[in-house]
Amino acid sequence: MEVRRSYRKLNEVTGSSFGVVSDQCRQLKRFVITRRNDETNQKALNWLASGKALAMTDTNFLKLTTLVSDYVAAKSKSLTCNLQSRALFLTRRSQRLRRTAAMTKTISIICLSFLYIFSSCVEIDEFKDTPRGNFEALWKIMDERYCFFSYKEVDWNEIHDRYSAQVKDKMNRDELFQLLNKMLQELQDGHVNLITPFDLGRYWKWFEDYPENFDGKILNEHYLGTDFSIASGMRYKMLEDSIGYIYYGNFSSGISPTSLDYILYKFADCDGIIIDVRNNGGGLLSNATEFASRFTNERKLVGYIQHKTGKGHNDFSDLFPIYLDPSTRIRYQKPVVVLTNRSCYSATNDFVSSMRLFPLVTIMGDKTGGGSGLPMSSELPNGWAVRFSACPTYDADKQPVESGIDPDILIEEWDDKDRTQDPFIEAARNYLLKSD
């Protein structure tokens, strides 16, 4: 009943209501419903990235996104390949877009591009729920869907042979987990996780092997104190030398446009602003886009994205441009310093990649941690989930940023003996005061 109801809604919206693009909308509907071969899938995805898709209004395009995701979520319950987690991802992305006033079609296209993965997933029925079956299923999922094999020069076949020899029929749960997680760590990717009810497999050496260059106690005791303000997950304060300071520790903390208006208005008389995103491990790209849009006065090409088009390691679409539009609300017009360290990852990496393009913004600190692959997830026969980088993104020069972004000004000194000053903040303050 739920599938039929969502189908009727999708059928209605892909009819005449979209006028000149109704034929393409119906093609998309057929693609989602029938899950045909890769050639049909590719045609649908090419349409999504074409100018015909952009001919639709924001409202109609978003409505189509939502209805497609609703249908996939309902349909996935009856498919042999378990798509629930991925359908839920798309549904939540659509819900977030509905709540985002500054939504752009680029984000919608990225969202719908993941439908390729829906349509060509690994059928878990071909693998048994045994140590060998779960190993082979995991290896094949990554072999067909992971996006950085060539960039990282990983010989996935060699890794298969090496770890396959270690699989034993009578392995217990913990032994299997350790083996599979160790295999995934060969990818050296912070977006790759093995998710189970009892543990989370992860790779954290992208920041663990580097200096932290951040001390929350020093920040709280000698800069923020107790009289700072909090809005949209940001802690902010006017420092003594008329420099505004914002600490934003998680892009999962929702950003309110109204809160940003208040923050930037408060700093209107400052000589500049320090935006500290050290130890920010990422979150929502929509928040990164909303924040960055307050520091540019013109539409800016900020990067590119690809999606997988086949099972081969190098089967990718063309590069699709990503643009950032300036906010229609308060925008800051004075110098800005963004402070970074190796624990800046994922959406934070994306934020830094955009901000460094703006003439009044300077990136200072240490190299970011990277994480430029948009993550997706799949499921093993035993119910464990695997998360992985599925769609590579690039900077405005079409260069990969998976391994991190170098700052404009590298700060190498961190004196652990001086517990009263943060050398990164002090360097940023001096830079802004000299820029005045």
N, C-alpha and C positions, 0 to 999 in steps of 0.2 A: 504493500500500500504506500509506504513512504517513498519507494523508488518511483512508482507510477505518479505520485503527486509531484515530486520534484521534476520528473520528466515533462509533465504537462506545463509546468512553469517555464522550463527551459524551452519547450516547443513554442510557447507563446512569445517569449522574448526574442527568439530567432526567426520570427516571422516578419511581417511588413513594417513593424515599428522602427526598424533600423534603415528603412528605405533602400538607398543605393548599395548598402553593404549587407543586405539581408541574405544574399546568396553565400557570401563568405561566412556569415554567422551560422547558417545552416550547415556549412562544411565543418565548422568547428564543432557543432552539436554532434554531427555524425562521427567525428573523430573521437569525441569523448565517450559516446554511447557504445560504439562498436569496437573500439580499441583495435583498429585494423593494423595492417603491416607498417613497417617503418617508413615506406614511401608515402603512405597516406598521412602518417603522423608528421612527417617533415613538411608536407604541403600546408598542414594546418598551422604549424609553428612559423613557417615562413610568412603566412598571412598575418599572424599576430604581430610580427615585427615589420610589417609593410606599411606603406602610407595609407592603405585602405583602412587598416585598423585605427590609424590616427584620425581618420575622417569622422569617427564617432565622437559624440560629445563626452565630456568627463562622466556625466551622470549615466549615460547609456553604457559606456565601456565598463564602469564600475558595477553597474547592475548585471551585466553579462558575466563579469568575474564572479560575482556573488552566486548567481544562479548555477554557473558551471560547478563551482566548488560545492554547493549544496547537493547537486546531482551526484558528483563523484563520491561525496561522503556517504550518501544513501546507497549508491550502487556498490561501493566497496564492500559492503556487508555480505554481498552474495558472490563475490569474486573469489576464485581459488587462490589468487595471490593476495596476501593481507595488506590492504592499502590504507587501513584506518588511520595510522599515524600520519601518513602523508596527506590524506584528504583533510585531516584535522588541521594540519599545518596551513593548507591553502585556505580553509574556511576561516581560520583565525587571522590570516593575513588579510583576507577580504574584510573581516570585521574591523581590523585596525584601520584599513583604508577608509571605511565608512566614517570612522571617527576623526580622520585627518582632513582638516579643511584645506590644506595646501597639497592635496594628493596630486601626483603627476601620473601621466599615462605610462611613463617609463617603468614605474614600480609595478603597475598592473601587468605590463608585458612580461616583466621578470617573473611575476607570480604565476602567470598562465604558462610560461615556458616550462615550468616544472611538470606540466601534464605529459610531457614526453616520457618522464620517468614513470608516471602512473601507467602508461600504456605499454611499457616494455620491461616490466619488472621480472625478476627471477621467480619462476614458479616454485614455491617451497615444496609442493607435492613431489617434485622430482628428487628430493633429498629426504632421507629418513631422519627421525629424531634420535640419532646415535652420535657418538663423538666424531666418527668419520663423516656422517651426513652433515652435521653442523659445521664442521671444518670446511667441507667442500662448498657448502652454501655460502658461507662468509667469503671465502676466497673468490667465488664467482660473482657475487654481488659487487665486491670491490673491483674486480677485473673489468666488469662491464660499465660501472657507474662512476668510479672515482676519477677525478679530473686532472690530477697532477703527476701521473706516472712519468711522463716525458720530461716535464719541467724539473722534477727531482731526480731524474735518471735512476728510477727504481726498476730493477728486473723482477717483476712480479712472478714470473714463471720460476725463476731460481728460488725465490722465497717460498713458493708453493712446495717445491721438491724438498727443500730443507726442513720445513715445518711438518709436511705430510709424514715424513719418516718418524716423527715424534708422536703421532696420534696413536693411541692405544684403545682397543675395544672396551677395556674395563676402566678407563679413566673416570674419576669421580668428577663432580661438578666443579670443585675448586681447581683441580688440575687442568680441566678443559678451559676454564676461564683464563687461567694464567697463560696457557699456550696461545690461545686466540688473541689475547691482549698483547702478548709479546710480538706476535706476527704483525698486528696493526701498528705497533710502535715503530716498525721499520719504515713507515711512511713519514714519520717525524712531522705530524700534523696535529695541531691543537684542536681542530674541528672533528677529529676522528675519535669516537668513543664507542666502547662496548658497554651496553647498558643492561644491567641485570637487577633483580630484586635485592641482591645481597652485596653488590659492589659496582663501582663505575670504573671501567677501564679508560685510561687517559694518557696523553702525552703532554707533559708540562715542561720539558727541557727547553722549550723556546723562551722561557723566562727564568727557570730555576738555575741555569748555568751562567747567569749574568748578574751583575750588581743590581740591587733593588733600586737604589737611588731615590728612596722615598722613606719617610718616617712619619707615620700618622701622629705619634706623640708630639714631635717637634711642631708639626703643623697646628695641632690643637692648642698646645701650650703657648706658643710664641707668635702665632699669626692670627688664627681665628679667635682664640680666647673663648669667652662665653657669650659674647654679645653679637654674634654673627646672625645673619638671616638665612632662612631655608625656604626654598620654593622649587617645585618640580625636581626634587632630588639633588638640587644644587645648594651648596653652602657658599655664601658670598658675603663680602665685607669690603668696606673702603679702608685701605691701609693708610698708615700715617702720612706717607708722602704723596697722597692724592693719586694712588694707583688702585684701580679696582681689582679685586681678586675673586675668582670663581673656582670652587673645586667641584668637579662632577665625576663621581666614582663609578657610575654604572649607567649605560645607555638603555638599560631596561626600565629605569625610572622614567615614567611618562613626563614628557615636556609639554607644558601648557603654553600656548602662544601668549596668553594674558600674563602668565608669570614671567616669560621672557621680556615682555614689554616693561614690566615693573623693574626687573633687574637692570636692563639697559638704560632705562630712564634714570634710575638711581645713580648710574655711573656716567651720566651725560657730561658732568663737569670734571671728570677724571682726565688725567693726562694719557691714560691708556688702560688696558685691561689685561690681566693675566688669566688665561683659561687653563687650569691644571687638570689634565686627564690622566695623570700617572696612576698606574694600578687599575685603570678602567679596562676590564676584560671584554667589553663589548655589550651587545644587547640588540636593540631594534634599529635597523637602518633608517626607518622613518624618523626616529628621534635625531639621529646624526644629520639627516637632511634638513630637518626643521631648524636645528641649532645653527648649522653652517649657513643657511639662507639669510641669516641676520647680518652677515659680514660681506656681502657682495651687492653691488648695485646693478649688475647686468647678468643676463643669462650666461652660464658658463658650462663648457664641456668639461666634465670632471672625471670621465673614465669610460670604460667599455666593459661589456659582458658577453660571454659565450655560453651556450648550453650544449650538452652532448646530443649528437644526432644518430649515434649508432653504438655498437658494442666495442669497437676498436678503441685503443688508447688515444688515438689522435682524431677520432670522429667528432668534430666540433662544427657548430654553425659559424657563420661570419661574425665578426665583431659588431655588436650593436652599441651605438653611442648612448651614454648616460649624461643628461643635462641637469644642472641645478639652477632653478629659477630664484631670483631674489625675493625675499619675503615682501609682502604688501603692507607689512606692519613696521614697527620701529626697527631700523637698521643702524648698526654702530659705525661711526665714521672716523674713528681715531685708531692709532696703532694698537695692535693686539699681539700678544705672545702666547703661543700654545706650548705648554710644558709636557714632555713625553718621556717615557722610559720603556724598557723591554716588556713590561706588563700591559702595554696598550695593544689590544688585540681585536680582531674581527671588526665590529661596527666602529670601534674607536680608530682602527687603522683606516677605515673608509673616511671617517671624519677628518683625520689628519691629511689624507690624500687630497681631499677637497680644499681644506683651509689653506694649504701651502700654495695654492694657485692665486690667492687674493693678494693684491698689492700691499695692503696695510697689515698683513699677517706674517709673522715670523715664527717658525717652529724651532724651539730650543730644547735641549736636554739630551736624551740618548735615543738610539734607534728604536723604533716600535717593534712589537713582536710579530707583526704580520697577520696572517689569517684572512686571505682574500677570496677563499672559496666559499660560495654560499652553501650552507649545509642542508642535506636531506637525510632521511633515515629509511631503514628497511628492517625486516624481521627474519630471524633464523627459525628453523623448525621447532626448536625448544622454547620459543617465545622470547628469547633475548633480542634486544634491538641493537642495531649498529647505525651510528651516525657518521656521515662522511661528507667531504667537500665534493659538491656535484657540479657547480657552475663557476668557472674561474672569472675573476674580474681583474681589470688592468687600470693603470692610471691614464691621465689624459694624453700621454705620449705613447700609449699602447704597450707600456712596460709592466711586467708582473710586479706585484707588491706583496706576494705571498710570504716572502721572507722578511718583510719589514720595510720601513721608510726611514731614511737618514734625515736627521734634523738639519735645518739651515745653519744652526750654530750648535756645535757639539759641546756639552759641558762634561768634562772628565773628572773634575775634582769633587769628592764627597768625603768630608772630614768626619769620621765617626767619633772623634774625640770631642768635637764641638757640638754640644747638645742644645745649643741655643739658636742656631741658624740653619736654614735650609739653603744650601748653595745654589740650587736651581731657582728658587724664588728670588734670592738676592741678585742673581745674574739677570733675571728677567726684569726686576725693578730698575737696576742700573741701566739696562738697555733702553727701557721705555723712557726714563728720565733724560737720557742723552738724545733720544729721538724727538723730544718735545721742542 
